[in-house]
């Protein structure tokens, strides 16, 4: 049986808990709306992407694959998964389910291990892409230098939007984050080649040259050498001194 003293003690505890509860400030958390990704992370069999379509390295890729595997101890050859996937994508143009299954068999690992890698890194194209894979950098430096106008020029000239491929299967357009050529912004990666210091006009000319099969010169289209200052060198303008410069003769 509760005594009067016990009841008062219980009431005091409850009253104290209510006071503490009312004094707690709840912090509100907010989040931006989730955006849909143009990458695909699950597999559904389609006529162009299913395990029944065979894939294997051709003689040139097989020779390169053996060189890659040789860099790793036999018990750790699964560490070659990323370069082998890249090699397979370079041969086929994209990373299909058959490519992933082949790499798993090649490395003697469960296919799931390859799926995990191929779906994590968005540079592995899970859908077919055009002959010329246009990757436009839209990170801050490129954005400040006009990458949005580059995308607009491409979309208007080719009649496609970001994430789409032209009907002739020549061009696929995507946005990427940081191509690592910030000093030469804005930049486009066409397959493995960089084209830098772009303008909308230079971009359209590049697309026309690619479509016509004309030779194109990778690097800055502005004419400067690599990433040197546009106005010319401001340092290292003379031949640097050799070893021993400014060192005492007795040292």
Secondary structure, DSSP 8 states (H G I E B T S, - for coil): ---HHHHHHHHHHHHHHHHHHHH--------------SS--S---BTTBSTTS-----HHHHHHHHHHHTTS-GGGGGGGHHHHHHHHHHHHSS--HHHHHHHHHHHTS-HHHHHHHHHH-TTS-SS---SEEEEEE-SHHHHHTTHHHHHHHHHHHHT--TT-B-TTS-EEEEEES--S-GGG-S-EEETTEEEES--HHHHHHHHHHHHHT-----EETTS--TT--TT--SS--S----TTTT--TT-
